Amino acid sequence: MAVPPLPDMIQILDRSEQFGRNPGLRDHARLWLLWGPAARERVAAEAAELARPSIRPSTLRAVGRTGVDLARGVAPGLRDDAKRRMREGPLEEGTALKHLQELVKAGGSTYIKLGQFIATAQGLLPDEWVDAFGWCRDTATPLPPGLAEDRFERRFEVPVDSVFASFDPEPLGAASIGQVHAATLHDGTEVVVKIRRPGLRGQFDRDLRSMALAAAAAEKASRSARVANLTGFVELFARLVLEEVDFRFEALNQVELALAAEAAGQDYVRFPQPVPHLTAEDVFVMTRVDGVPYDKALEAYPSVVDGERLLNLAITGTLEHMVAYGLFHGDLHAGNVLINDKGDFSLIDFGIAGRIDADQRAATVKFLFGFGQNNTKLQLEGLQAFGAVPEGADLDELAADIEARLNAADPTILSREGELTVDKLGMALGSIIRVLAGNGFTLPRELVLFFKNLLYLNGFAATLAPNTNLFDQILPTFTFFVSKYPDELAQIMQDVQQ
């Protein structure tokens, strides 16, 4: 039986009351929705090409001398390393990691972005890799004074003060891709202006080619790098970066997630709205939403923050976007999840979003059902249906390997005795990732983002509802979906239970 289709976003847009009150935004949203699929395909093809290691003369010329030096920096002088291996035996596992740290420190925005992604991949990469790049989270420096205003004026060919009644020259924040400024339109609307760092797109192309060479070199020099599947990681990273660097994708992500939230009746979450005529590839103006990062919410709004309520909404809301609409915010760390003075959510920074098709949605449900039933093999069947485990793989053997690792780390995870904590869920996901990576399997991009969000939800729970046992959230979550989407889940579950 065919799985039920995902909702059509154009049809949701046509029914939207929120977008109906803003015809200009609605019309631009329609264009973005039509533009998105082909644009994402182009980015995926380009990312695959950039991430393909090559030593052809044309590639080396494109990368330039710096790229070659950086590639050597990960596994410096493979010839020397080979001699050392012959003389001293296998190199220490920390060698490649040390060289990669040196590469990130020597590189520019692309490498800082790579370090930030590694630093937020707890459970998805070896712990020593994650810990080694924690310093990258707050590394980006602001643009020189006046450059943001200059970039805006170059893009739209009008003075800043002709568009904004006020523009704060001090950035709200700076990141590896760009920085944001507070501003006010002449009609009084408070907005945020996001400016991309100049020259970033060409730099990313060069650096990604260098990373492909570096990852291939590291995998030759280090088993740890091979287990981490660095070459596959570079392609994943390339696709994420190429979408994130084009702000039109962020505008589209904002629109789609807002439409999904409205259609689902999620009145507890606020989204910024793009300002259509001020949205371009390298400059993006959006309305401003209120709130503080969730890890500061108890201090800012102690009388309105209900941690258990927010955790329940975070779990069901995140899963509902993915399971019911096939898309989800792909980077739900504390800085992007705000709590406002009403005790509700405001989401920001939509540069990374995950999208799945109807078959992948069914595979996700199978994985979640397997987790709920404490059935490791069923979880693997879901991952196999998603494309993370090839057909013909011995699922019984993989399940036994995962369960052996979990029992060695903490037997209560499988027995489900006691509480499911942040650390325990990290162990569970990390065991799955390590077994798959150790067998040469590569997680699809959307699964990586989904697993990262599950780990982010753990951090959310630890901060706002630390006494909550996450095992206790399984039944209410399934009950919510079965009551709200009975027909769709009935069709999907027929396949799960076969």
N, C-alpha and C positions, 0 to 999 in steps of 0.2 A: 504494500500500500504506500502511495506517495505521501511524503511528509507535507504538512500544511504549509502554504506559502507565507512569507513575511508580509507585513502590511506595506502598501505602496505609499511612500512619503509624499508624492505629489498629491495623492488623494487626501492624505492627512492635512497637507497644507491648504487644500481647497476648503476643508471643513474647519480650519483653525479660526477661532474667534480672536485670539491674540494677534495673529498676523493679518487677519481681516481688518483690524483697526489701524493698520499701517500698510496701506497699499503699495507704497514704494518699496518697503522691505519685502513684502510678499512677492512682488514681481522679480526682484533681484534674487530672492530665495529660490524661485522656480528656475531661474537661469543657473544658479549654483548647483541645484539638484540634478539638472540635466548635464552639466559640465563634469560633475564629480567622477562618475564611473570610468570614463575614458581617461581622465586625467590621472586617476590612481593607477590604471594599467600602465600608462606611460612611465610613471614614477617607478613602479615595480620593475619594469624592464630595464630602466636606466640604473636602478640600484643593483640589479643582478650583474649588469655589465661592469659597473664601477668596482664591484666587490670581487670580480674574477681576477685572481692573481695572474700576472703576466710579466714576462721580462722581454717582450718584444721591443725593438728600438722605438717604435712609435709611442708605446706606453711609457717607457722610461723618459722620453723627451717630454711627454705631457706632465709626468710627475715632477721632473726636474731633479737637480742635484739634491735639494733638501729632502725630497721624498725618498730618494735612495738612501740617504744617510739615516733617515728615521726608520726605514725598514731594517737597516743594519742595527739600529739601536735596540730593537727588541731582542734579537739574538746576535749580538755583535760579532762580526767576523765569523760567519758559519764555518769558514775554513779553520779558524783558530779553535772554535768549539769542537770541530771534528778531531783536531789534533789532541785537544785536552781529553776528549772521550777515549781516544786510543791510548793515551798515556795514563789517565787517571781513572778511567771507567765512566759510568753514567754521571751526567751533571746533576747538581742538586736541583730539586723541583722548584726552588725559589728563584732560579736564575732568570727564567723567562719573565716572571712577575716583576723582578727588580728592573729588568730592561724596559718592560712596558711602562712602569712608573716613570722611568727616565724619559721615555718617549712622550708621555702625556705632559710632563713638566716642560719639555723642550718645545712642544707643539703649540698651536694657537687654539682658536675657538672650537674647531672640530674635535681636538683631542681632549679638551676640557669637557665637551659634551659627552664624549665617550666615557671619560672617567665618571661623570655624573650618572650615566646610565648604569655603569658597573656598580657604582656605590648604592644604587637603589634596587639592585637585583638580588637581594637577600634570598637565599634558597634556590635561586636560579643559576647561580655561579658559585664556585667554591668560596667558602667563607673568607679565606685569606685574600682572595681577589677583592671581595666586597669591602673588607676592612681596610685594605691598602689604598682605596680611593675615596675614603670618606672626606678627605680634605678638598675634593673637587666641588662639593656641594655649594660652597660660598666663595668660589674663586673669581668669578667674572668681575671685571672692573667696568665702571661706567664709561660711556663715550665721552670724548672731550667736550667741554662746555660749548654750547651753540651748535654742535653737529646734528643733534636730533632735529632742531628747528630747520637747519639747512637741508637735511634729507627730506623733510616734509615739503618744503618749498620747491625743491627740485622735482619731486614726484608730481605735485599738483599744480606747479607753476603759478602759485598765488602766495602772498605774504601770510605768515602764520596768523597775524592779528586780524586778517580779513575773514578767517574761518572761526577763530576762537576769541571769546571775550576775555579769557585768561588761559595761560599756558604756563604751568609750573616748570621752570628750567631744571629743578632738582628732580631726578627720576624717583619714581616710587620703588623701582627695583631694576637691577641689571642682571642679565643672564648671558649665556654663551651665544645665543642667537640674536638677541637685541635687548632693548630696555623699554620701559613703559613710563609715561608721564601723565599726571593728572591735568585735565583741562576742562573748560566749560564752553559749550557752544553759545552763540549769541542769543539763542532762545532760552538759555538757562539750563539746558541739559548737561549734567555732569558726565564726562566721558573719560576714557583712558585711551591714550595714543601710544601705539606700539611701533617702534622703529627698528628695522633690521640693521645690523652692523654692515657697513659698506664693504663690498668686495667679498661677501661671505659665500655666495653661491659658487664662484670660481674656486675659492679656497677649499670648499668642501669637496668639489670634484677632484682636485689634486690630492687632498689629504686622504680621501677614501681609497684612491688607487694605492697610495702608500700603505694604508692600513691593510689592504688585501695582501700586499707583499709581506708586510710585517707579520700578519697572522699566519701565513703559510710558513714563514721562517720559524716562528715560535713553535708551531706544531711539530716541525722537524726536530726541534731542540728539546721539547719538554712534553712528557706524558700528561702533565697537568693541563697544558694548553690544548692537547688533543682531546682530553676528556671534556674540557670546557667547550669544545667545538668552536674555536675562535673564528674559523673561516665562515661557518654558518652565522656566527654572531655578527660578523662584519656586514654581511648582506642584510640581516635584520636591522642593524643599526643604520645602514645606508638608506633603507626605505623609510625608516622613522624620521631621519634627519631631512631627507629630501622633501617629505611632506611638511614637516614642521617649519622649514625655512620659507615656504610659500604660504603667506598669510591668508590666501584665498581658501586654502583647505581649512584653516581654523575658523573662518567665517562660516563655511559650510557645516563644519562639525557643530558649531554653536547652534545653527539653525535646526539641524536634524535632532540634536539632543533636546532642544527646547520643544520641538514638535512632539517627540516621543513622550516627554514629561507631561505636556498638556493633554495628549490623547490618553495617557494612563491615569490622569487625574492626580498627578503628583503636585499638589498645591503647596507643598512644604519646601520646595526648592526654587531658587531664583537663578536666572541665566542672564548674562549680558546680551545685548542685541547689537549686531553689526550696524554701523552707519554706512549704508550702501555706497553712496557717492564718495566716501572717504576710505574705501577698502581697495587695496592693491596688493601686489605680490610682496612688496617690501615695507608697506606702511598700512596700518590697520587701526581704525578708530571704532570704538565700541562703547556702549553705555556702561556706566560704572555701577557695580552692585556692592552692597554693604556687607560688612562682617569682618571677623578676625580669624586667622588660622585656627583650626579646631583644637590644637594643642594649647591655645591661649584662651579658649572660650570660657572655661570655668573661672578663670581670674577676671575676665572682662564682664561676663554676664552670669554671675553665680545664681541669681534668683530665677533665671528662665531656662537654664540648661538642664535638660532631663537626659542623662546619658543613656539610659536603657531605651528610651523612646528613639533617640537619635541613632543608636546602633541598629535597632530593628528597621528603621526607615532606610539606613545606609545599606543594609544587607538586601532588603527586598527591592529597594529602588535600583541599586546597581545591577542586580540579577534581572530585574524586570526589563530594563533597557536592553540587555543582551538577549534574554530568552523570548521576550515578546516582540521586540523591534529589530533585533539583529545588530545593534550598535551600542557602544558604551564609551564613556570617558576613559582614556587610556593611561592617565597619570594622576591617580587620586592620592598623592602625598599631602601632608598637612597644609602646605602652602597653597594648594589649589582647592581645598575644601574649607570653606569659611562657614562660621556660625554667626548669624546676625542677632540683633537685639530682640527679636521675637522668638529666639530659640530654634530657628529653622536654618536650612542650608542655603548658601550661595556658592555656586561653582564658577571657577575661573580657569583660564589657560587651557584652551581646547586644541592645542597644536598637535596632540597625539590622540587619536581615537581608534577604537577597534571596530571592525565590521565583519559580520559573518553571514553566510547564506543560509537557506532553510535547512539544508542537510547538516551543516555545521552546527546550527541551532539544535537539531535533534541529537547530534553527537554530544553537545554540551549538556543537554538534559540527561543523557545516558551516564555521562561522567558524574554529574551531581547526584543522580539517583544511586550510583554505585557508592559514592562517598556517604550518602545518607544511610545506605544499607550496610556500610562497612564491608563492601565487597570489592576487593582490590582488582580482581579479574574483570569485573564489570566496568570499573574505572578505566582499565586499559582498553576494553572494547570501545568505550567512548572516545578515548584518545586515538585509537586506530581508525574509527569512523571519521575523525576530524582530520586525519592525515599525519599524525605524529608517530604512529607505529605502522610499519609496512605490513601489507597482507603477507601471510605465511609466517610471521613471527610467532614464536612459541609463547603465548600469553601466560600459560601456566608457569613456565620457567621464570618469566619476567615478574609475575606476581609473587612467586616464592622468593625471588631476590629482593624485591621491595619490602616484603613482610619481614624477611630476615634482618634487613637493615633497620627497620623500624623497631623490631624487638630488641636488637642490640643497643639501640639508642635509648628507647623508653618503651617498655612493654605495655604501658597503660594506654598508648595511642591506639593500638589495635584492640585491646580488651575494652577500651572506652571506660575504664575505671578512673574516677577522679574527674578533673576538669580538663577541657581542651583550651590550652593557653596559646598565647602568641608563639612561644617557642615550639610548642608541639605541632601546630599547624605548619610552621616553617619546616620542621623536621619531616613532616609527611610529604609536603610538596617537594622539598629538597631531595628526598629519597627517590621519588618518581623521576625527577629531572636527572639525577645522577645515573640512575639505572638506564634511562633512555639514552643519555649522552654517551655512557660507557659502551653501549651497543651500537653507536654510530648513528643514532636517530636524531633528527633535528625538529624541534618544536616549531610549528607555524607561528608567524608573527602574532596573530590574534590570541593564540594560547599563551604566549609569553606575557602579553599585556593583561590577559585575564588572570593568570596566576599572580602577576604583580599586584593586581587590584585585590585579590584575596588576601595577600600579605599586608597590603595597606589597610584593609578592613581590620586585620588583627591589631595593627598599630592604633587604629581608631578605637577599638574596643579597650585596649590597654590604657588609653588616655582618658576616655570619657565613661567607660563602664567596666572598670577593672575587676569587679567582682562577678561579672557575668561569665557563666560557663557556655562557651560557644557550642558545645554539644546540645545544649538546651534550645538553641536557635534553629536546629534542623527541622524538627516537626512543625513549629509554627510557620517556617518559611515554605515548606512543601504544602501545608494547608492553605496558605495564602494563594499560591499559584493554582492549586487544584480548584479552589472556589472561584477564582477570577477568570481563569482560562481553561475551563473544563474540556471543551471540544478539542482545542489544539493539543492539550496535554494527553487527552485520551488517544488521539491518533499517534502521537509520538511514543507513548508508553506501550502501545501494542507492539511496536518494533523492539522496544527495550526488553520486554518480557518474553520475547520469542526465544 
